[in-house]
Amino acid sequence: MTALLAGSAASFLRAQEQRCQIKRSLGDAGLEMKFLREIWQCLQPEPDRAVAIVCGSLGKFDDGDAEATIRRLWHRAIRLLRQTAIRAKLDRLTRELERTGRLTGDKVERLLGSR
């Protein structure tokens, strides 16, 4: 579940880092809500799957509040992506993808150190 929300979480972190100082001083609640609305609207395949799983299988958690469950799992993805070791691996993966435009599963595993 968290992995399905990781793309959106990574996009949020990238947008957060690129904000100017004036906008940073206002906080990130509005930016966060923008990304969460996109998840709840199921505009991308991975968040759409996550919402379907939450609504279909995890409905008992968070007092049956699917939005609360999605928010909790999305925050977990953000916490994981902020970890230094994971961040370094993802930066390496991003640079290679930008350079080549395409990655095989083996190449991804090598870049992430899965093997």
C-alpha positions in Angstrom: 0.0 0.0 0.0 2.7 2.5 1.0 4.6 1.7 -2.2 1.5 2.5 -4.3 1.5 6.0 -2.7 5.2 6.5 -3.0 5.1 8.2 -6.4 2.7 10.8 -5.2 4.7 11.3 -2.0 7.9 11.7 -4.0 6.2 14.3 -6.2 5.1 16.2 -3.1 8.6 16.2 -1.6 10.0 17.4 -4.9 7.4 20.2 -5.1 8.1 21.1 -1.4 11.8 21.4 -2.0 11.3 23.7 -5.0 9.1 26.2 -3.2 10.5 29.7 -2.7 11.2 30.9 0.8 8.0 33.0 1.0 5.8 30.0 0.3 7.8 27.8 2.6 7.1 30.3 5.4 3.4 29.8 4.9 3.7 26.1 5.6 2.9 23.0 3.5 -0.8 22.3 4.4 -2.1 23.6 1.1 0.5 21.8 -1.0 -0.2 18.6 0.9 -3.9 18.9 0.4 -3.3 19.4 -3.4 -1.5 16.1 -3.6 -4.0 14.3 -1.3 -6.9 15.5 -3.4 -5.2 14.0 -6.5 -4.9 10.7 -4.7 -8.6 10.8 -3.6 -9.6 11.6 -7.1 -7.7 8.6 -8.4 -6.0 10.5 -11.2 -3.0 8.1 -11.4 -3.1 4.2 -11.6 -1.1 3.5 -8.4 -3.0 5.8 -6.0 -6.2 4.5 -7.7 -5.2 0.9 -6.7 -4.3 2.1 -3.2 -7.7 3.7 -2.7 -9.4 0.6 -4.0 -7.5 -1.6 -1.5 -8.3 0.8 1.3 -12.0 1.0 0.5 -12.3 -2.8 -0.2 -10.0 -4.4 2.4 -8.9 -1.9 5.0 -12.3 -0.3 5.7 -12.2 -1.4 9.4 -9.1 0.7 10.2 -9.2 4.3 11.2 -12.8 3.9 12.2 -13.8 3.1 8.6 -12.5 6.5 7.4 -10.8 5.7 4.1 -9.4 9.2 3.7 -7.7 8.9 7.1 -6.2 5.6 6.2 -4.9 7.0 2.9 -3.4 10.0 4.7 -1.7 7.8 7.3 -0.2 5.5 4.6 0.8 8.5 2.5 2.6 10.1 5.5 4.4 6.7 6.0 5.6 6.9 2.4 6.9 10.4 3.0 8.7 9.4 6.1 10.4 6.5 4.3 11.4 8.7 1.3 13.0 11.2 3.7 15.4 8.6 5.1 18.9 9.4 3.9 19.8 5.9 2.6 16.5 5.5 0.7 16.7 9.1 -0.7 20.3 8.5 -2.0 19.2 5.3 -3.8 16.1 7.0 -5.3 18.2 10.0 -6.4 20.6 7.6 -8.2 17.6 5.9 -9.9 16.1 9.2 -10.9 19.4 10.4 -12.5 19.8 7.2 -14.5 16.2 7.3 -15.7 16.6 10.9 -16.8 19.8 10.0 -18.6 18.5 6.9 -20.4 14.8 7.4 -20.5 14.1 3.7 -19.7 15.2 1.2 -17.1 15.0 -2.6 -17.0 14.0 -4.4 -13.8 17.6 -5.7 -13.4 19.0 -2.2 -13.7 16.5 -0.9 -11.1 17.5 -3.7 -8.7 21.2 -2.9 -9.2 20.6 0.9 -8.7 18.5 0.3 -5.6 20.9 -2.3 -4.2 18.2 -5.0 -4.1 20.7 -7.7 -5.3 
